[in-house]
Amino acid sequence: MKSKLHYLINYMKSRYSLWILTLLLVVVVELLNRGSLRSLSGWLFDIGDFPSVVLTFLIVYSLLSFCIALIGRAQIAYWTIAVVLVVIAFISGIKWRTIDAPMMPWDVLLASEAFDLTGYIQEVSLYMVLVVASFVTVSIVLIKKLPHFQKKFSWLERGIFLILSILLLNVAYTDKPIPIKKMLGIAHSSVHPVNNYIRNGFLVSTMLNINQVFIKEPKGYSEEKIKSLINGISKSEKGNSKDKPNIIVVLSESLWDPTKMKNVKFSKDPLAFYHSLQKKYSNGEMLSPQFGGWTANVEFEVLTGNTVRFLPSGSVAYNQYVNHGVDSLASILGRQGYNSTAISPTHNWYYQANQVYRNFGFSRYISGEFFEQKKKGPQIADSEVAKKIIETTEKSSGSDFIFANTMENHGAYQNKYKENEKTITVDGQMSAETKDLLENYATGTAGADEMLKMLVEHYEKSKEPTIVVFFGDHLPALGANYKAYKEMNYISGSSDPDFLNKMYRTPLMVWNNYLPEHQDKLDISSAFVGPYVLHLAQKEGTYYTDYLYNLSKRFSVIPPQDSYKKLGMKPEDLADYRMLQYDILFGKRYGYGNLKDQIATKKYIYGYGEMSIYHVALQGSGKEKSIQVTGKIFSGPSKIYLDGKELKTTYQPDGSLVGIVSEEQAQGLGKSKVQVKNVDTKGMDLAVSNVFQMKD
C-alpha cells in the first residue's frame, strides 16, 4: 500500500509542473483575448464562471498532452502549443478591441484577407506586448526552476498521454460518454455570441462555435414543403415593364452620416450632395448585419436576399457557403438581357469574390488588377470607381446591371491622412485621437459624396434610363471599443438601449433619371434592398424576391434574435424565410428547379475582354530603349512580357503600352515573343493577349 502511495505521490510531482504551465497558458490566452485584468479576474474568480475555467484548463492540458505524445519532449511541446494559442489570442484581442467581436473559428478561412486587419495594427497596445513578453519570461523561468520538470517521456508514457488527451478532447467537444458541459452547466447562446466569450472564455466558446459551422436541416424540410411555400407566394403586382433601366448598385465603404454626432462641429457638411438629394428622391436607412468590417456579408444580403442572421454568428458567407450557383440580382437581370458587371478596386480574390461573383451569375468582374493606382490616402479613390461605372455603361450596347464597391473610406482612420490632405476639420470637446479619427473619416466620407455627385451628374445628362442605389455597408470602427462614439456621447457603450439603431443603420439613397417623381421613406434590412429595387424598376423577380418583398411589408427589418420582441416579431414569423434560404444554400435547391445548374456563369470575363496585340515597335537609341505595343483593350495595370519576362510598363494616353528593354533584349528582339497580361498578386493570369511573334 505504501509503495502504491509513494508511486502516486512521485507521479503527481512529475506532473504538477505541467499543470502550472497549463494554468499560465490559460491565463495569458484569456488576458490577451479579453484585454483587461479586470475582465480576466472576474472570469477566474467568479463562482458562476468557474466551471468554464475548469473546462478551459482541461482543454489546454489535453492539447499540451497531445503535443507531448507526438513530440516526446515537454519543452518543445509546450512552446509549440503556446505559440499557436498566444498568436490566436493576440489576433482575437485586436479584433475585439477594434470591432467588438472576438475571433471566430471560421476566421481562419479569411487568411487571404489578413490585410483587412493590418490597418488596425495600431490597436496593438503596449499592454498586449508586455503581456506576451511577461509570458515568455515567466515560462522560461518556470521551465528552468520548477522541480520535477520531466523533459523527456518514454514511448509508454507518450502512448498514455495520447489516449488520455484524445479521450479528454472528445468528452469536452461531444459531451460523450460523459456529459461534462451539461454537468458543469456550460451553455452556448447563438443570440449573444460575444457574451459566450465573456462567460465561457475564449477556448470553450471557440470549441462550442465549431458546432455552429454545421447548419442543421430545418424540421420538415422536403421538396413538397418548398413547393408548397412557393405556391403560396403572391407575385409582385407591378409586373415586368418594357423599360430596361441601367441598375447601378454602389456599396460605399463604411458610409455613415457623422453629422448625427450632435457634439461635433464639422467645417463643412461631409455629405452635402447626399443631403441635397434627400429632399427629392427615395432615401432612408438600411439595417446592416455588420459593424466595422465584414463587408462581404452585406454584399451577400443585398445581392441575394439571403441573410446572415440565419448563419453562425461571425461567419462569412462568401468564404464558407457560396460554393455553387446562388441566384442574385446579377443572374435575375442577366436572364432578362442585362449585362452584369461587378466592379471592385481591390484584389479579385478578396473574400473569394472571383469565385462568388461567378456563382452569382455576373458575366464580368473588373477588379483592382484593372485599376490604375490613383489613390486618396492609402486606398484607390472612389472617383476611380465612378469612372469605371460610367465607362462600363458608355461602352455597353445594352442595359447594365452594375454592382460596385469602394475602398477610399476603409479603416483604419488613425493617422490615415496627412494634415494637408484633410478636407474637413472638426471642433468640439474631444481628445486629439478622436479629433484625428473624425477628421480622417469625414474626409473619406466627403470623397464618397463626391462619387455620388459624379454618378448623378453624369446620368442626369444620359439618355439611358438609370437607377442608382447608393448605401453604406456598415458604420466605421472609430477607435477601440467605440472610442469616438462614446467620447462624443453618441452612445453610452455597447449596452446603450438604442445601440442597434445607432450603430447598425447606414444611409440608403435610391436615385433615378426617368421615373415619375416620388419619394419612398426607406427603412429596410440589407436583404430587402434587391427585392425593393426590382419592384421599383418593374423588372421580373423570382419566387424568392417576391417572398422577400412581401415579407418586407410585414417586417421592414430583420434584426438579431434578441431584438425580435422589441420589434413585435417571433422566430416562427421567419420560419418560412429560414426554410427557403436553407434550400438555396445547403439543401437540394428544389425551388430553383432546372435553373440550379444555369446560374453560375460559364463564360466569365475579367477586366475588359480579350486583349489583342496589333504591332510592336522598338524605339529609342543608345542604352535607353523601349518597345511600344499597340493593340486593343489594354488597361493601366497591364504589363508587357518579353519572352516570359515582365518589363517595366507604362500605359500611354493613346491606349498603347511602352516597356523598357535592356540592350541585350533589344538586340535579340527579332526572334522574341511579346505578350500582354494582367496578373494578380497570387500569380494568376486574369487577362492575356495573343502571343506576338517578332520578326527580323
C-alpha positions in Angstrom: 0.0 0.0 0.0 2.9 2.4 0.9 4.6 1.6 -2.4 1.5 2.5 -4.4 1.0 5.7 -2.4 4.7 6.6 -2.9 4.3 5.9 -6.7 1.2 8.2 -6.8 3.0 11.0 -5.0 6.0 10.8 -7.3 3.7 10.7 -10.3 1.9 13.9 -9.1 5.3 15.6 -8.5 6.3 14.8 -12.1 3.1 16.3 -13.4 2.3 19.3 -11.3 4.8 21.4 -13.3 2.8 20.7 -16.4 -0.3 21.8 -14.6 1.3 25.1 -13.6 2.4 25.7 -17.2 -1.1 24.9 -18.3 -2.6 27.4 -15.9 -0.2 30.0 -17.2 -1.3 29.4 -20.7 -5.0 29.6 -19.7 -4.3 33.0 -18.0 -2.3 34.6 -20.9 -4.8 33.4 -23.6 -7.7 34.9 -21.7 -5.8 38.1 -20.8 -4.8 38.7 -24.5 -8.3 38.0 -25.7 -10.2 40.0 -23.1 -7.8 42.9 -23.0 -8.0 43.7 -19.3 -7.0 42.2 -15.9 -10.4 43.2 -14.5 -12.3 41.1 -17.0 -9.8 38.2 -16.5 -10.1 38.2 -12.7 -13.9 38.4 -13.0 -13.8 35.2 -15.1 -11.3 33.4 -13.0 -12.8 34.0 -9.6 -16.5 34.3 -10.3 -18.2 31.2 -8.9 -20.6 31.1 -11.8 -17.8 31.1 -14.4 -15.6 28.7 -12.5 -16.9 25.6 -14.5 -15.7 27.2 -17.8 -12.3 27.9 -16.2 -12.1 24.2 -15.3 -13.1 23.1 -18.8 -10.6 25.5 -20.4 -7.9 24.1 -18.2 -8.8 20.5 -19.3 -8.7 21.6 -23.0 -5.3 23.3 -22.7 -3.9 20.4 -20.7 -5.3 17.9 -23.3 -3.7 19.9 -26.1 -0.4 20.0 -24.3 -0.6 16.3 -23.6 -1.4 15.6 -27.2 1.6 17.6 -28.3 3.9 15.8 -25.8 2.6 12.4 -27.1 3.6 13.4 -30.7 6.9 15.1 -29.9 8.1 13.3 -26.7 9.8 16.4 -25.3 7.8 18.6 -22.9 9.6 21.8 -23.5 9.2 21.7 -27.3 5.6 20.6 -27.0 4.9 23.5 -24.6 6.4 26.2 -26.8 4.6 24.7 -29.9 1.2 24.8 -28.3 2.0 28.2 -26.6 2.9 29.9 -29.9 -0.3 28.7 -31.6 -2.6 29.7 -28.7 -0.9 33.0 -28.0 -0.9 34.1 -31.6 -4.6 33.3 -32.0 -5.5 35.0 -28.7 -3.4 38.1 -29.8 -5.3 38.4 -33.1 -8.6 37.9 -31.3 -7.7 40.6 -28.8 -7.0 43.1 -31.7 -10.3 42.2 -33.4 -12.2 42.5 -30.2 -10.7 45.9 -29.4 -11.5 47.1 -33.0 -15.0 45.9 -33.8 -16.2 44.4 -30.5 -16.1 40.8 -31.7 -13.6 38.1 -30.8 -12.0 35.8 -33.3 -14.4 33.0 -34.5 -13.4 29.5 -35.8 -14.3 30.4 -39.3 -12.0 33.4 -39.3 -9.2 31.0 -40.3 -10.9 30.8 -43.7 -10.0 34.5 -44.2 -6.3 34.1 -44.4 -6.2 35.9 -47.8 -8.0 38.8 -46.2 -5.4 39.2 -43.4 -4.5 42.7 -44.7 -8.0 43.8 -43.7 -6.8 43.7 -40.1 -3.3 45.0 -40.8 -4.8 48.5 -40.9 -5.7 48.0 -37.3 -2.2 47.2 -36.2 -2.2 50.4 -34.2 -4.7 48.7 -31.9 -1.8 46.5 -30.7 -1.3 48.2 -27.3 1.9 48.3 -25.2 -0.1 46.4 -22.7 -0.5 43.4 -25.1 3.2 43.5 -26.0 4.1 43.5 -22.3 1.7 40.6 -21.6 3.4 38.5 -24.3 6.9 39.5 -23.1 6.0 38.7 -19.5 4.5 35.3 -20.5 7.7 34.3 -22.4 9.9 35.4 -19.4 7.8 33.6 -16.8 7.6 30.5 -18.9 11.4 30.3 -19.3 11.9 30.8 -15.6 9.3 28.1 -14.7 10.7 25.6 -17.1 14.2 26.1 -15.6 13.3 26.4 -12.0 10.3 24.1 -11.4 11.4 21.0 -9.6 10.5 17.6 -11.1 10.1 19.0 -14.6 10.2 16.0 -16.8 11.9 16.9 -20.1 11.6 13.6 -21.9 8.9 10.9 -21.9 9.1 7.2 -22.7 7.1 5.6 -25.6 4.8 4.1 -22.9 4.1 7.5 -21.3 3.6 9.1 -24.7 1.0 6.4 -25.6 -0.8 7.0 -22.3 -0.7 10.8 -23.0 -2.1 10.3 -26.5 -5.0 8.1 -25.3 -5.9 10.4 -22.4 -5.7 13.6 -24.5 -7.9 12.2 -27.2 -10.4 11.0 -24.7 -10.5 14.3 -22.8 -10.8 16.4 -26.0 -13.6 14.1 -27.3 -15.5 14.4 -24.0 -15.0 18.2 -24.0 -16.2 18.5 -27.6 -19.0 15.9 -27.8 -20.2 15.7 -24.2 -20.0 11.9 -24.6 -19.7 9.5 -23.0 -19.6 11.9 -20.0 -21.8 15.0 -20.4 -19.2 17.2 -18.9 -20.6 20.5 -20.3 -24.0 19.6 -19.0 -22.6 18.6 -15.6 -20.7 21.9 -15.4 -23.7 23.9 -16.6 -21.9 25.4 -19.6 -24.3 26.6 -22.3 -24.0 28.3 -25.7 -26.1 31.2 -26.9 -26.4 31.9 -30.6 -28.3 35.1 -29.8 -25.5 36.7 -27.7 -22.2 35.4 -29.2 -20.0 37.9 -27.5 -21.5 37.1 -24.1 -20.4 33.5 -24.7 -16.8 34.6 -24.8 -17.1 36.7 -21.7 -18.8 34.0 -19.7 -17.3 30.8 -21.1 -13.8 32.0 -22.1 -12.1 32.0 -25.4 -11.2 28.3 -25.9 -14.5 26.9 -24.6 -16.5 29.3 -26.8 -14.4 28.6 -29.8 -15.0 24.8 -29.3 -18.7 25.4 -28.9 -18.7 27.6 -32.0 -17.2 24.8 -34.1 -20.5 23.0 -33.8 -22.2 26.1 -35.3 -20.3 25.6 -38.6 -22.6 22.7 -39.4 -26.0 24.0 -40.4 -28.9 21.8 -39.3 -31.7 20.9 -41.6 -34.9 22.7 -40.6 -37.6 20.4 -39.4 -40.0 19.3 -42.2 -37.6 20.3 -45.0 -38.6 18.5 -48.2 -39.3 19.1 -51.9 -43.1 19.1 -51.1 -42.6 21.7 -48.4 -40.6 24.0 -50.6 -43.1 23.7 -53.5 -45.9 24.4 -51.1 -44.2 27.5 -49.8 -43.6 28.7 -53.3 -47.1 28.1 -54.4 -48.3 30.4 -51.6 -46.2 33.4 -52.6 -48.1 36.2 -54.3 -46.3 37.8 -57.2 -45.2 41.4 -57.2 -48.1 43.5 -58.6 -46.0 45.8 -60.8 -45.1 43.1 -63.3 -42.5 43.5 -66.0 -42.1 46.9 -67.6 -40.8 47.3 -71.2 -38.3 49.8 -69.8 -34.9 48.3 -69.1 -33.1 50.9 -67.0 -29.5 50.6 -66.1 -29.4 49.5 -62.4 -26.3 50.6 -60.6 -25.8 49.4 -57.0 -22.9 51.0 -55.1 -21.7 49.8 -51.8 -19.8 52.7 -50.3 -17.2 51.5 -47.8 -18.1 52.5 -44.2 -20.6 55.2 -45.3 -22.4 56.7 -42.4 -23.6 60.2 -41.6 -21.2 61.6 -39.0 -23.3 64.7 -38.6 -25.5 62.6 -36.4 -23.0 63.3 -33.7 -24.5 66.4 -32.3 -21.5 67.3 -30.1 -19.2 67.6 -33.2 -19.0 70.7 -35.4 -17.7 70.0 -38.9 -16.0 72.7 -41.0 -18.3 71.6 -43.9 -21.0 69.0 -44.4 -19.2 65.8 -45.5 -22.4 64.6 -47.2 -23.6 67.8 -48.7 -24.7 66.3 -52.0 -26.3 63.3 -50.4 -28.3 65.6 -48.1 -29.5 67.7 -51.1 -30.8 64.6 -52.9 -32.8 63.6 -49.8 -35.3 66.4 -50.5 -36.4 64.8 -53.7 -35.5 61.1 -54.0 -36.3 57.9 -52.1 -33.9 57.6 -49.2 -33.7 56.4 -45.7 -31.7 53.9 -43.7 -30.6 50.3 -44.2 -30.2 48.0 -41.2 -26.8 46.3 -41.7 -25.8 43.0 -40.1 -22.3 44.2 -39.6 -20.3 46.9 -37.7 -16.8 48.0 -38.6 -16.0 45.3 -41.1 -17.0 42.1 -42.9 -18.4 43.9 -45.9 -18.8 40.6 -47.8 -21.8 39.7 -45.6 -23.6 42.9 -46.5 -22.9 42.3 -50.2 -24.2 38.8 -49.8 -27.5 40.1 -48.4 -28.0 42.9 -50.9 -27.2 40.7 -53.9 -29.0 37.5 -53.0 -31.7 38.4 -50.4 -30.3 35.7 -48.1 -29.5 36.8 -44.6 -26.5 36.1 -42.3 -29.0 36.3 -39.4 -29.6 32.5 -40.1 -25.9 31.7 -40.3 -23.5 31.2 -37.4 -22.5 34.5 -35.8 -19.2 35.8 -37.1 -19.3 33.6 -40.2 -18.6 34.9 -43.7 -21.0 33.5 -46.3 -18.7 34.2 -49.2 -15.9 32.1 -47.8 -18.0 29.3 -46.4 -21.2 28.8 -48.2 -21.3 30.2 -51.7 -19.7 27.2 -53.4 -22.4 26.7 -56.1 -24.8 28.8 -58.2 -26.9 31.2 -56.0 -29.5 33.3 -57.7 -28.7 37.1 -57.3 -29.6 40.4 -58.9 -26.9 39.7 -61.4 -28.4 36.3 -62.6 -32.0 37.5 -62.3 -31.3 40.6 -64.5 -28.9 38.6 -66.7 -31.7 36.3 -67.7 -33.6 39.4 -68.8 -30.9 40.5 -71.2 -28.8 42.7 -68.9 -25.0 42.9 -69.0 -24.0 42.2 -65.4 -20.7 43.6 -64.1 -19.0 43.6 -60.7 -16.5 46.4 -60.0 -14.2 46.5 -57.1 -10.9 48.4 -56.5 -9.3 45.6 -54.5 -7.8 42.2 -55.2 -10.0 39.8 -57.3 -9.5 37.1 -54.7 -10.6 39.2 -51.7 -13.3 37.3 -49.8 -13.2 34.8 -52.7 -15.1 37.4 -54.8 -13.7 36.0 -58.0 -15.5 32.7 -57.4 -18.5 34.2 -55.6 -19.4 36.6 -58.4 -19.2 33.8 -60.9 -21.6 31.7 -58.8 -23.9 34.8 -58.5 -24.1 34.9 -62.3 -22.0 38.0 -63.1 -20.6 37.9 -66.6 -17.7 40.3 -65.9 -15.5 41.3 -63.0 -13.4 44.5 -63.1 -11.2 44.0 -60.1 -8.4 46.1 -58.6 -6.0 44.5 -61.1 -7.6 46.6 -63.8 -7.4 49.9 -61.8 -4.6 52.5 -62.0 -3.3 53.2 -58.6 -4.8 56.7 -58.3 -5.3 57.0 -54.6 -6.7 59.3 -51.9 -4.9 58.3 -48.8 -3.8 54.7 -48.8 -6.7 53.4 -50.9 -7.9 53.8 -54.5 -10.1 56.9 -54.8 -13.9 56.5 -55.0 -13.8 58.7 -58.1 -11.9 56.0 -59.9 -14.7 53.5 -59.2 -17.2 56.1 -60.5 -15.2 56.4 -63.7 -15.3 52.6 -64.2 -19.0 52.5 -63.7 -19.6 55.3 -66.3 -17.1 53.8 -68.7 -18.9 50.4 -68.5 -22.3 51.8 -69.3 -21.0 54.0 -72.0 -19.3 51.2 -73.8 -22.1 48.7 -73.3 -24.5 48.0 -76.2 -27.5 47.3 -73.9 -28.8 47.8 -70.4 -26.4 47.2 -67.5 -26.6 45.9 -64.0 -23.5 47.0 -62.1 -22.6 46.2 -58.6 -19.6 48.2 -57.3 -17.9 48.6 -54.0 -15.4 51.2 -52.9 -12.3 51.4 -50.7 -11.4 55.0 -50.2 -13.0 55.3 -46.8 -11.8 52.0 -45.5 -10.3 52.0 -42.0 -8.2 52.3 -40.0 -8.7 56.0 -39.5 -6.0 56.9 -37.0 -3.2 58.9 -38.8 -4.8 58.0 -42.2 -4.2 61.3 -43.9 -1.5 64.0 -43.5 -2.8 67.3 -42.2 -2.6 68.9 -45.6 -4.7 66.1 -47.1 -7.7 66.5 -44.8 -10.5 68.4 -46.4 -12.7 68.6 -43.3 -11.8 69.6 -39.8 -13.8 69.2 -36.6 -14.3 71.1 -33.4 -15.7 70.1 -30.0 -14.7 68.8 -26.6 -12.6 65.7 -27.6 -9.2 64.1 -27.3 -6.6 64.5 -30.0 -7.0 60.9 -31.0 -10.8 61.3 -31.5 -10.3 64.6 -33.4 -7.9 62.8 -35.8 -10.3 59.8 -36.2 -13.2 62.1 -37.1 -11.4 64.3 -39.4 -9.9 61.4 -41.4 -13.3 59.7 -41.5 -15.1 62.9 -42.6 -12.5 63.4 -45.3 -13.2 60.0 -46.7 -16.9 60.5 -46.4 -16.7 63.6 -48.5 -14.9 61.5 -51.1 -17.9 59.1 -51.2 -20.3 62.1 -51.5 -18.2 63.4 -54.5 -18.5 60.0 -56.1 -22.3 60.0 -55.8 -22.3 63.5 -57.3 -20.2 62.3 -60.3 -22.6 59.5 -61.0 -25.8 61.6 -60.6 -24.5 64.4 -62.8 -23.4 62.0 -65.5 -26.6 60.1 -65.6 -28.8 63.2 -65.4 -27.4 64.0 -68.9 -27.6 60.5 -70.1 -30.4 59.4 -72.4 -30.4 55.9 -70.9 -32.9 55.4 -68.0 -30.9 54.7 -64.9 -31.4 53.8 -61.3 -28.5 54.4 -58.8 -28.7 52.7 -55.4 -26.1 54.1 -53.0 -25.6 52.8 -49.5 -23.1 52.2 -46.7 -22.2 48.7 -45.7 -21.5 49.4 -42.0 -20.5 52.1 -39.6 -16.8 52.8 -39.2 -14.7 51.5 -36.3 -13.6 54.8 -34.9 -11.1 53.7 -32.3 -11.0 50.8 -29.9 -14.2 49.9 -28.0 -16.3 52.6 -29.8 -13.9 55.3 -28.5 -15.1 58.3 -30.7 -18.8 57.3 -30.4 -18.6 57.2 -26.6 -16.4 60.2 -26.2 -18.8 62.3 -28.2 -21.8 60.9 -26.3 -23.3 59.4 -29.4 -23.7 56.1 -27.4 -23.1 55.3 -23.8 -21.5 51.9 -24.8 -22.4 48.5 -26.1 -25.2 48.4 -23.5 -26.8 51.6 -24.9 -30.6 50.9 -25.1 -30.7 52.2 -28.7 -27.4 50.5 -29.7 -28.8 48.6 -32.7 -30.4 51.7 -34.3 -27.4 53.9 -33.7 -24.6 51.5 -34.7 -26.1 49.3 -37.4 -28.1 51.7 -39.6 -26.4 53.2 -42.7 -27.5 55.7 -45.3 -29.5 54.5 -48.3 -30.2 56.6 -51.4 -32.2 55.5 -54.5 -31.9 58.0 -57.3 -33.2 57.7 -60.9 -33.5 59.8 -64.0 -36.7 58.6 -65.6 -39.4 57.6 -63.2 -42.3 59.9 -62.2 -41.3 62.0 -59.2 -42.0 60.2 -55.9 -40.2 59.6 -52.6 -40.2 56.5 -50.5 -39.0 56.8 -46.9 -36.9 53.7 -46.7 -36.3 51.7 -43.5 -35.2 48.2 -44.7 -32.7 45.4 -44.0 -29.9 44.9 -46.5 -31.6 41.6 -47.6 -34.6 43.6 -48.8 -32.7 46.1 -50.9 -32.7 43.8 -54.0 -36.4 43.0 -54.0 -37.2 46.7 -53.5 -35.0 47.7 -56.5 -36.6 45.1 -58.8 -40.0 46.3 -57.7 -39.0 49.9 -58.4 -37.6 49.1 -61.8 -40.6 47.0 -62.6 -38.4 44.0 -63.5 -39.5 40.5 -63.1 -38.2 38.8 -59.9 -38.3 35.2 -58.7 -40.4 33.4 -56.1 -37.7 34.3 -53.6 -37.6 38.1 -54.3 -41.4 38.1 -54.4 -41.5 36.4 -51.0 -38.9 38.8 -49.6 -40.7 41.9 -50.9 -44.0 40.7 -49.3 -42.1 39.9 -46.1 -40.6 43.4 -46.0 -44.1 44.8 -45.9 -44.8 42.9 -42.7 -41.3 43.4 -41.1 -39.2 46.1 -42.7 -36.1 44.9 -41.0 -34.7 41.6 -39.8 -32.8 42.3 -36.5 -30.7 40.0 -34.3 -32.9 37.5 -32.5 -32.5 39.3 -29.2 -34.4 42.3 -30.7 -37.4 40.3 -32.1 -39.6 41.0 -29.1 -38.9 44.7 -29.3 -40.0 44.8 -32.9 -43.0 42.6 -32.4 -41.5 39.5 -34.1 -41.4 35.9 -33.2 -39.0 33.2 -34.5 -41.9 31.4 -36.2 -42.5 34.6 -38.3 -39.3 33.9 -40.1 -39.6 30.1 -40.3 -40.5 30.1 -44.0 -37.7 32.5 -44.8 -35.2 30.2 -43.0 -36.6 27.2 -44.8 -36.3 28.8 -48.3 -32.8 30.1 -47.5 -31.7 26.6 -46.3 -33.0 25.1 -49.6 -30.9 27.6 -51.6 -27.6 27.5 -49.6 -27.5 24.0 -48.1 -30.4 21.9 -49.4 -31.3 20.4 -52.8 -32.3 23.7 -54.3 -35.8 22.4 -55.0 -37.0 26.0 -55.5 -34.6 26.6 -58.4 -35.8 23.6 -60.4 -33.9 23.2 -63.7 -32.4 26.6 -63.1 -30.0 25.5 -60.4 -27.2 24.4 -62.9 -27.6 27.5 -65.0 -26.9 30.3 -62.5 -23.1 30.2 -62.2 -21.5 31.9 -65.2 -19.7 29.6 -67.7 -18.2 32.4 -69.7 -16.7 34.7 -67.2 -14.6 37.8 -68.2 -12.0 39.5 -66.0 -11.5 43.2 -66.9 -12.5 44.2 -70.4 -12.3 41.1 -72.5 -9.7 39.6 -74.7 -6.7 41.8 -75.3 -5.0 41.9 -78.7 -1.6 43.0 -79.9 -1.5 44.5 -83.4 2.0 45.8 -83.6 5.3 46.0 -81.6 8.0 48.6 -82.4 11.4 49.3 -81.0 12.0 52.9 -80.1 14.8 55.0 -78.5 18.6 55.0 -79.1 21.7 54.2 -77.2 21.1 52.4 -73.9 17.6 53.9 -73.4 15.4 51.6 -75.5 11.8 50.6 -75.2 9.1 48.8 -77.1 5.8 50.2 -77.9 2.9 47.7 -78.0 -0.3 48.8 -79.8 -3.5 46.8 -79.7 -6.9 46.9 -78.0 -8.4 46.7 -74.5 -5.2 47.3 -72.6 -5.5 48.9 -69.2 -3.3 50.9 -66.9 -2.0 47.9 -64.9 -1.4 45.8 -68.0 2.2 44.5 -68.2 4.3 43.6 -71.2 6.1 40.3 -71.1 9.0 39.7 -73.4 9.9 36.1 -73.8 8.1 35.4 -70.5 9.9 38.2 -68.5 7.9 41.1 -67.2 9.0 44.6 -68.4 8.6 47.9 -66.6 5.5 49.0 -68.4 3.8 52.4 -68.8 0.2 52.9 -70.1 0.0 55.7 -72.7 -2.8 58.1 -73.3 -3.5 56.6 -76.7 -4.1 53.2 -75.1 -0.8 51.7 -76.1 1.9 50.3 -73.7 5.6 51.1 -73.5 8.0 48.7 -71.9 11.7 49.3 -71.0 14.1 46.8 -72.6 17.8 46.2 -71.9 20.4 46.5 -74.6 20.6 42.7 -74.7 16.8 42.3 -75.1 16.8 44.9 -77.8 19.5 43.1 -79.8 17.5 39.8 -79.6 14.2 41.4 -80.3 13.8 40.0 -83.8 13.2 36.5 -82.5 11.3 37.4 -79.3 7.7 36.7 -78.3 5.6 39.5 -76.8 2.5 39.2 -74.7 0.4 41.5 -72.5 -1.1 40.3 -69.3 -3.0 41.5 -66.2 -1.7 39.3 -63.3 -2.9 39.3 -59.7 -0.7 39.1 -56.6 -1.0 35.3 -56.5 0.4 34.9 -60.0 -3.0 34.2 -61.7 -3.4 35.4 -65.2 -6.6 37.3 -65.3 -6.4 38.7 -68.8 -3.9 37.8 -71.5 -3.4 38.8 -75.1 -2.3 36.9 -78.1 1.4 36.0 -78.3 3.0 38.3 -80.9 6.0 36.8 -82.7 8.6 39.4 -83.6 10.4 39.1 -87.0 13.8 40.4 -88.1 
